[in-house]
Amino acid sequence: MLDLFLQCSSSVSLLGALVVLLLVYLVSSFSFSSQGDRKEPPGPKPLPLLGNLLLFDLNRPHNTLLELSKKYGSVFTVYMGPKQMVVLAGYKTVKEALVNHADVFGDRDQEQLEHEFNQGHGIIWSNGDSWKEMRHFAVTKLKDFGMGKRAIEEKIIEESQRLIEVLKNFKGEAFDTTKPISFAVSNIICSMVYGSRFEYDDPDFISLLDDVSSRIRLLGSLSITMYNIFPWFFRWIANRRTFLRLAAANIKQNLQLFSRLKETLNPQMSRGFVDAFLVQKQNLEESGITNSHFHDENLMITVLNLFSAGTDTTTITLRWGLLLITKYPKIQDQIQEELNRVIGSRQVQAEDRKNLHFTNAVIHETQRLASLAPKSLPHKTTQDVIFQGHFIKKGTAVIPLLISVLYDESEWENPHSFHPAHFLDKDEKFIKREAFMPFSAGRRACPGESLARMELFIFFTSLLQNFRFTSPPGVSEDELDLTPQIHVVLSPLAHKLCAAPQHEHEEGLKI
């Protein structure tokens, strides 16, 4: 526990923090209120002000929640400091809440730092009419600019070829997969948002990606977690100031991009989401409507939402996929055998997914096992509700524990192993699984799911058509570490892989 508080603030000792917290408690006479005779979800007894914090591994809170679900069931209460949260665990419970009671569990509970930054704008952390209008507009326009269609497929194929050329330049030597993959993936969302792609050595592009990646890492840090719980106590921590500085730099870069797009704006031919938003804003203003949700703040935060969501998760999933097939080379063998047999030397296309059963299963199993977002961003109830016999009051924060769905022992035969057969029937044909929820479900499900699925398939298969991935010299496959790095999302630890051109691998096998 001492290390926990030392990490939060170098200037605050554990003893001092506890004394101050308890004094505040005594002064305010804080108590955890009950709902009388109404049966609230069970949970561990909270301490004054600290709640259940002493039970938590704050670096891996999802693990603590998984353990608590074994004791208290699929609907239970925890207190993060003074704040009550209801946790939903297991496929059936999460689905019932997010899908069958979508309106009740559909609002977003805003965390302190994100609220300071977003101010209720954008599509990730917003609620109400602004969220409905921005999400609908974003989904509609992204479809207009190719999401799920042949137009964006061609851009993904083109970007995959550029990525292949970058990897060839390493000439079989070990390299970190992070930057080249993130450059390629990010260019897809950039083409839809800004109307153009960036060169991989463009300093503005590199800076945009670095800032977004750094902010995501900071959001998952222990000090930010503590700030979100006790903002009045940890307000001056360094990570909060760093996050806001990076966010300001990101905004400044985007303002420059927006300015250039405005100078060449053609209302009759939008190049991307920013153009479409600016045209809509202009049309509303010309009609005399000045209080719409189409304003500069919503444009900025929505673009930042789309850029980060459209880059980070797909990049990390691809990195997990390459790491897993390198660690398990027999699975890589099966993928490449299927690609050679079904596709041959031609470029893989999205429609080939239905014939590449094993490859498709591997991609799905990668998403399931990696469980990038082990717990969903917090939801919030929109009204009082009796759910599975428990009373949950309006405005309660709700945590759908997605890792409990993807690792649900009643739904998956080998939940903790890399087992592509989860998605194959007895005839080795691909099958869908209802408990596959990496994109969440219901009203807050990822709006870019169809784009992410297409990107994962085309990038992954294109790379496997061209390269054999192996561990670096001196590192055995068994030594490749699958321990996740803990941020907001679970990414692989820093590692390097070797990518040998596929023809060289085939010649080696013949010899």
Secondary structure, 3 states (H helix, E strand, C coil): CHHHHHHHCCCCCHHHHHHHHHHHHHHHCCCCCCCCCCCCCCCCCCECCCECHHHCCCCCHHHHHHHHHHHHCCEEEEEECCEEEEEEECHHHHHHHHHHCCCCCCEECCCHHHHHHHCCCCCCCCCHHHHHHHHHHHHHHHHHCCCCCHHHHHHHHHHHHHHHHHHHCCCCCCECCHHHHHHHHHHHHHHHHCCCCCCCCCHHHHHHHHHHHHHHHHHCCHHHHHHHHCCCCCCCCHHHHHHHHHHHHHHHHHHHHHHHHHHCCCCCCCCCHHHHHHHHHHHHHHCCCCCCCCCHHHHHHHHHHHHHHCCHHHHHHHHHHHHHHHHCHHHHHHHHHHHHHHCCCCCCCHHHHHHCHHHHHHHHHHHHHHCCCCCCCCEECCCCEEECCEEECCCCEEEEEHHHHHCCCCCCCCCCCCCHHHHECCCCCECCCCCCCCCCCHHHCCCCHHHHHHHHHHHHHHHHHHEEEECCCCCCHHHCCCCEEECCCEEECCCCEEEEEHHHHHHHHHC
